[in-house]
Amino acid sequence: MATVAVPASLEMSRRNPWPAVISLSFAASIAALQNTAVVPLLPVLQRELNTSLSAVTWTLTLSLLVGAVSTPLLSRFGDMYGRRRMILAALALLVIGSIMAALATSLTWLIVARVLQGAVAALVPLSIGVVRDSLPRQQLATGIGVLSATMGFGSGGGMILAGLASGDYHLAFWIISGISLAALVVVAVLVRDSAPPVKGRPDLAGAALLAAWLVTLLLAVSQGGSWGWTSPGVLGLFGLTAVLAVGWVLVERRVAEPLVEMAMLTHRGTIGATVSSTLLGFSFFTLLNGMSGFAQVPEAAGGLGATTLEVGVYLLPSTLFMLVISLFAGRIMQRLPASAMVAAGSAITGLAALWLVVAHTVPVHLYVASSLMGIGLGIGYAALGTMAVEHVAPDRTAVAAGVNALVRIVGASVAGAAIAAVLAAGGGYPWVFGAAAGSGVVAALFAAGFGYLNRRAVTAPSGR
């Protein structure tokens, strides 16, 4: 009997894609979890590593910064060498970094570990690219919605993990290393590439300039409160940031294969998602950091004097709401436009922060804010991925998703530096919550406004 060879593309079409989607969703939740798990541990790290809070905050900020740079870079490598290969590489770095963090006994060693962990941020746009290649068109919104919503669930899960570890950062990172290794194995078994690799050249100059202007910007913002916003050092850093940012834009417009396509940032079809993602990322991390920090302030100083475990309990409602919403994300996406969901989610997140501006004296106030935050992020995050790619050509999906993930991470990175600046200036946590509320409201306005403008199909160009 003759043997008939089955083409790879036909084999992919016959394979049920949903186990791969679920495994990528699991991995994406861990990518979010490893960042938020650090938030309630910051006071613990400050005490055990004998350093200042502003210094230990860089364990979170630098990891986000690495994520901002690695996201478009690894997305490009995914196009060139295969997305599955880059996903596995990012997960491997997460495992290695988590083990190093679990063994760390100094701030320097921990920062190096967190830098390695930061590369896993690229997993989200890479996964969206795999999902778009694997699912039928009618199931695409559901797949991206599930992937995005579970990322929000992982964000809440990180806080609970830190609480269950009772403030032991060594144990927390050992747990993260274990579940990251499990995700690595599951993805290796279940996920396959269906898109052929394309030739290209990575934009290393663009990556270096992006990292440089982000570092100077975050330094300026974080030190503004203590050095003085009009001090020569802070003004010099802002000036250097402007020069580096302009240089970065010029490089990106001139190279044949830019790290970030400027058209993806500014086109009418994508700018709503770009701005909304940046502001929602800022609002979320500002609110999350603010709630954790305020809850652990001693009662004598106006806080709640909570332990790390109690902080996790305060934030449990947000995780539960995000989990429930992730289960229904697909159905919701079939009935509502992505822009409407992002607008609603951003507005509810802003409402959670606004609630804490006026009510933050007893634990029940945090439970209310946590519930609102979970609802807002569950709805908003479920639709961010779709809003980012719905107006781009299919072959530009990974690029658009990478840009969207990049700007969201930039927003989150600025959040940590902004909180440090506000507290250093003596502003207090109500000002932190106010910044989160304002950012959420503006994100909602951008999502709703550009959703209205783009109610007719608009396709983003592929040019630079």
C-alpha positions in Angstrom: 0.0 0.0 0.0 1.3 3.4 -1.0 2.1 5.9 1.8 0.8 9.4 1.4 2.7 12.3 3.0 0.5 14.8 4.9 1.6 18.4 4.6 2.5 20.1 7.8 -0.2 22.8 7.3 -2.9 20.1 6.8 -1.7 18.3 9.9 -2.0 21.5 11.9 -5.5 22.1 10.7 -6.5 18.6 11.8 -5.0 19.0 15.3 -7.3 20.4 18.0 -5.7 23.9 18.7 -7.4 24.5 22.1 -5.0 22.4 24.2 -2.2 24.7 22.8 -4.2 27.8 23.5 -4.9 26.7 27.1 -1.2 25.9 27.7 -0.2 29.3 26.4 -2.8 30.9 28.6 -1.3 29.1 31.6 2.2 30.3 30.7 0.9 33.9 30.1 -0.7 33.9 33.6 2.7 32.9 35.1 4.4 35.7 33.1 2.1 38.2 34.9 2.3 36.4 38.3 6.0 36.6 38.6 5.8 40.4 38.5 3.0 41.0 40.9 4.3 38.5 43.4 7.1 40.9 44.0 4.9 43.8 44.9 3.8 42.8 48.4 7.4 41.5 49.1 9.0 44.9 48.6 8.9 45.8 52.3 10.2 42.3 53.2 13.1 42.7 50.6 13.9 46.1 52.0 14.2 44.7 55.5 16.0 41.5 54.7 18.4 42.9 52.2 19.1 46.0 54.3 18.4 48.6 51.7 16.0 51.5 51.0 12.5 51.1 49.5 13.5 53.2 46.5 16.4 50.9 45.8 14.5 47.7 46.2 11.7 49.0 43.9 14.1 48.5 41.1 13.7 44.8 41.4 10.2 45.4 40.0 11.0 48.3 37.7 14.0 46.8 36.0 12.2 43.5 35.3 9.4 45.5 33.6 12.0 47.5 31.7 13.6 44.3 30.4 10.2 43.2 29.4 9.6 46.4 27.5 12.7 45.8 25.4 12.5 42.1 25.1 8.9 42.1 23.9 9.4 43.6 20.5 12.9 42.0 20.1 11.8 38.5 20.9 8.6 39.0 18.8 10.9 39.8 15.9 13.0 36.7 16.6 9.8 34.7 16.7 9.1 35.8 13.1 12.6 34.8 12.1 13.2 31.6 14.0 9.8 30.4 15.1 7.5 31.6 17.9 7.4 28.3 19.7 11.2 28.4 20.0 11.2 32.0 21.5 8.4 31.1 23.9 10.4 28.2 25.2 13.5 30.4 25.5 11.6 33.0 27.5 10.2 30.4 29.8 13.7 28.9 30.3 15.0 32.3 31.3 12.1 32.6 33.7 13.0 29.3 35.3 16.7 30.2 35.6 15.9 33.7 36.9 13.4 32.3 39.5 16.0 29.8 40.8 18.6 32.6 41.1 16.1 34.8 42.9 15.2 32.0 45.3 18.9 31.7 46.2 19.6 35.4 46.2 21.0 37.0 49.5 21.9 40.4 48.1 20.1 43.1 46.2 22.6 42.9 43.3 22.1 39.2 42.9 18.3 39.6 43.1 18.3 42.3 40.4 20.3 40.1 38.0 17.7 37.4 38.6 14.8 39.7 38.0 16.4 40.9 34.7 16.4 37.3 33.5 12.8 36.9 34.5 11.7 40.1 32.7 12.3 38.5 29.3 9.1 36.4 29.8 7.0 39.5 29.1 7.5 38.7 25.4 5.5 35.5 25.8 2.1 37.3 25.5 2.5 38.8 21.9 4.3 35.6 20.8 1.4 33.5 22.1 -1.2 35.8 20.4 0.7 35.2 17.1 0.5 31.4 17.7 -3.2 31.6 18.5 -4.0 33.7 15.4 -2.1 31.1 13.3 -3.9 28.2 14.9 -7.5 29.1 15.4 -10.2 29.5 12.8 -11.2 33.1 12.3 -14.6 32.7 14.0 -12.8 31.5 17.2 -10.0 34.0 17.2 -11.6 36.6 19.4 -12.4 33.9 22.0 -8.8 32.6 21.9 -7.2 36.0 22.3 -9.8 36.9 25.0 -9.0 33.8 27.1 -5.3 34.4 26.7 -5.6 38.0 27.8 -8.0 37.4 30.6 -5.9 34.7 32.2 -3.0 37.2 32.2 -5.1 39.4 34.4 -5.9 36.4 36.6 -2.2 35.7 37.0 -1.6 39.3 38.0 -3.9 38.8 41.0 -2.5 35.3 41.7 0.9 36.7 42.2 -0.3 38.7 45.2 -1.9 35.7 46.7 1.2 33.6 46.1 3.3 36.1 48.1 0.8 35.9 50.9 0.8 32.1 51.0 4.6 32.2 51.2 4.1 34.2 54.4 6.5 36.9 53.1 9.4 34.4 52.5 10.7 35.6 49.2 12.9 32.5 48.9 9.9 30.3 49.0 7.9 32.5 46.7 10.5 32.3 44.0 11.0 28.5 44.5 7.2 28.2 43.8 7.5 30.4 40.7 10.4 28.3 39.4 8.4 25.1 39.9 5.3 26.3 38.1 7.4 27.9 35.4 9.1 24.6 34.7 5.7 22.9 34.5 4.6 25.5 32.0 7.8 25.0 30.0 7.2 21.3 29.7 3.5 21.7 28.8 4.1 24.2 26.1 7.0 22.1 24.7 4.6 19.1 24.4 1.4 20.9 23.2 2.4 23.9 21.1 3.6 23.8 17.5 4.5 26.5 15.0 2.3 26.7 11.9 3.7 29.9 10.4 6.9 29.5 8.3 9.9 31.5 9.5 10.8 34.7 7.6 14.2 36.1 6.9 15.1 39.3 8.6 17.6 41.2 10.8 17.0 42.2 14.4 17.1 45.9 15.2 19.7 45.9 18.0 20.4 49.6 17.7 16.7 50.3 18.2 16.6 48.0 21.3 19.6 49.7 22.8 18.2 53.2 22.4 14.8 52.1 23.7 16.4 50.7 26.8 18.5 53.8 27.3 15.7 56.3 27.1 13.5 54.2 29.3 16.2 53.9 32.0 16.9 57.7 32.0 13.1 58.4 32.1 12.5 56.1 35.1 15.5 57.5 36.9 14.3 61.0 36.5 10.7 60.1 37.6 11.8 58.0 40.6 14.3 60.6 41.9 12.2 63.7 41.2 10.7 63.6 44.6 13.9 63.3 46.5 16.3 65.3 44.3 13.8 68.0 43.4 11.9 68.2 40.1 13.9 71.3 39.1 17.3 70.0 40.3 20.1 69.9 37.7 20.2 66.1 38.0 16.5 65.5 37.3 16.4 68.1 34.5 19.5 66.6 33.0 18.0 63.2 33.0 14.8 64.4 31.4 16.8 66.2 28.7 18.9 63.1 28.0 15.7 61.1 27.8 14.3 63.5 25.1 17.5 63.3 23.1 17.7 59.5 23.3 14.0 59.2 22.5 14.3 61.4 19.4 17.3 59.3 18.3 15.3 56.1 18.8 12.5 57.4 16.6 14.9 58.5 13.9 16.5 55.1 13.9 13.2 53.3 13.8 12.0 55.3 10.8 15.2 54.7 8.8 16.0 51.0 9.4 14.5 48.5 7.0 13.1 46.3 9.8 12.5 48.4 12.9 12.1 47.1 16.4 8.8 49.1 16.8 6.9 50.3 13.7 6.0 53.9 14.3 2.9 53.5 12.1 1.6 50.9 14.6 1.9 53.5 17.4 0.2 56.4 15.6 -2.3 55.0 13.0 -6.0 55.7 13.7 -6.7 52.0 13.8 -4.2 51.3 16.6 -3.5 54.5 18.5 -6.6 53.9 20.7 -5.2 50.6 21.8 -1.7 52.1 22.2 -2.8 54.9 24.5 -5.4 52.8 26.4 -2.9 50.0 27.1 -0.2 52.4 28.3 -2.6 54.2 30.7 -4.3 51.0 31.9 -1.0 49.4 32.6 0.0 52.5 34.6 -3.3 52.6 36.4 -3.2 48.9 37.3 0.3 48.8 38.7 -0.1 52.1 40.5 -3.3 50.8 42.2 -1.8 47.4 42.9 1.5 48.8 44.4 -0.5 51.5 46.3 -2.9 49.0 47.8 -0.1 46.7 48.9 2.1 49.4 50.2 -0.6 51.2 52.1 -2.0 48.0 53.7 1.5 47.3 55.1 2.0 50.7 56.6 1.8 50.5 60.4 -1.5 51.5 62.0 0.2 54.2 64.0 1.3 55.8 60.7 -2.2 55.7 59.2 -2.1 52.3 57.4 -3.7 49.0 58.2 -0.5 47.2 59.5 -1.3 44.2 57.4 1.0 41.2 56.9 2.0 39.9 53.5 -0.6 37.1 53.9 -3.3 39.7 54.8 -2.4 41.7 51.7 -3.0 38.6 49.6 -6.4 38.1 51.3 -7.4 41.7 50.6 -6.6 41.2 46.9 -8.3 37.8 46.7 -11.6 39.2 45.3 -9.7 40.7 42.4 -8.2 37.3 41.5 -11.6 35.6 41.8 -13.4 38.1 39.6 -10.7 37.9 37.0 -10.9 34.1 37.0 -14.7 34.2 36.6 -14.5 36.8 33.8 -11.8 34.8 32.0 -14.2 31.8 31.8 -16.8 34.0 30.0 -14.4 36.2 28.0 -15.1 34.4 24.8 -18.9 34.9 25.0 -18.5 38.5 26.0 -16.1 39.2 23.1 -18.7 37.8 20.7 -21.3 40.3 21.8 -19.4 43.5 22.6 -16.7 45.5 20.6 -13.2 45.2 22.0 -13.0 49.0 22.4 -16.2 49.1 24.5 -14.8 46.4 26.8 -11.5 48.2 27.2 -13.3 51.4 27.9 -15.6 49.8 30.5 -12.7 47.9 32.1 -10.6 51.0 32.3 -13.4 53.1 33.8 -14.1 50.5 36.5 -10.4 50.2 37.4 -10.3 54.0 37.7 -13.4 53.8 39.9 -11.6 51.3 42.2 -8.7 53.8 42.6 -11.1 56.7 43.2 -12.9 54.7 45.9 -9.6 54.5 47.8 -9.0 58.2 47.5 -12.0 58.8 49.7 -12.3 55.5 51.7 -9.2 53.7 52.9 -9.5 53.4 56.7 -10.7 49.8 57.2 -10.1 46.5 55.5 -13.6 46.4 53.9 -12.6 49.5 51.8 -9.7 47.5 50.3 -12.0 44.5 49.6 -14.4 46.8 47.7 -11.5 48.3 45.7 -10.0 44.9 45.0 -13.4 43.6 43.7 -13.8 46.6 41.4 -10.2 46.3 40.2 -10.7 42.6 39.4 -13.9 43.3 37.4 -12.2 46.2 35.5 -9.1 44.3 34.7 -10.9 41.1 33.8 -13.0 43.0 31.3 -10.3 45.3 30.0 -7.5 42.8 29.7 -9.7 40.3 27.9 -10.2 42.8 25.1 -6.8 44.5 24.9 -5.3 41.9 22.7 -8.1 42.0 20.2 -8.3 45.8 20.2 -4.6 45.8 19.3 -4.8 43.5 16.3 -8.3 43.8 14.9 -7.3 46.6 12.5 -4.1 45.1 11.2 -3.4 42.7 8.4 -3.0 39.0 9.6 0.7 39.0 8.8 1.2 42.0 11.1 -0.5 40.4 14.2 2.6 39.6 16.1 4.1 43.1 15.4 0.9 44.8 16.6 0.6 42.6 19.7 4.2 43.2 20.5 3.8 47.0 20.3 0.7 46.8 22.5 2.4 44.7 25.1 5.4 47.1 25.0 3.4 50.2 25.7 1.5 48.4 28.5 4.8 47.4 30.1 6.1 50.9 29.7 3.1 52.2 31.6 3.6 49.7 34.4 7.3 50.6 34.6 6.6 54.3 35.0 4.1 53.4 37.8 6.7 52.1 40.2 8.9 55.1 39.6 6.0 57.5 40.0 4.9 56.0 43.3 8.5 56.3 44.6 8.5 60.0 43.6 5.1 60.7 45.2 6.0 59.1 48.5 9.4 60.7 48.5 7.8 64.1 48.1 5.5 63.4 51.1 2.3 63.2 48.9 0.9 60.1 50.6 -1.1 57.2 49.3 -4.3 59.2 48.5 -2.2 60.9 45.8 -1.0 57.6 44.5 -4.6 56.3 44.2 -5.6 59.6 42.6 -3.0 59.1 39.9 -4.3 55.6 39.2 -7.9 56.9 39.0 -7.0 59.7 36.6 -5.1 57.3 34.4 -8.0 54.8 34.3 -10.5 57.5 33.3 -8.3 58.8 30.5 -7.7 55.2 29.2 -11.5 54.7 29.1 -12.0 57.9 27.1 -9.4 57.0 24.6 -10.7 53.5 24.1 -14.3 54.7 23.7 -13.4 57.6 21.4 -11.2 55.6 19.0 -13.6 52.7 19.1 -16.3 55.1 17.8 -14.0 56.5 15.1 -13.0 53.0 14.0 -16.5 51.6 13.9 -15.9 51.1 10.2 -13.0 48.8 9.2 -9.7 50.6 9.3 -6.5 48.7 8.5 -3.2 49.9 9.8 -0.4 50.3 7.2 2.6 48.1 7.2 5.0 50.9 6.6 7.4 52.5 9.2 
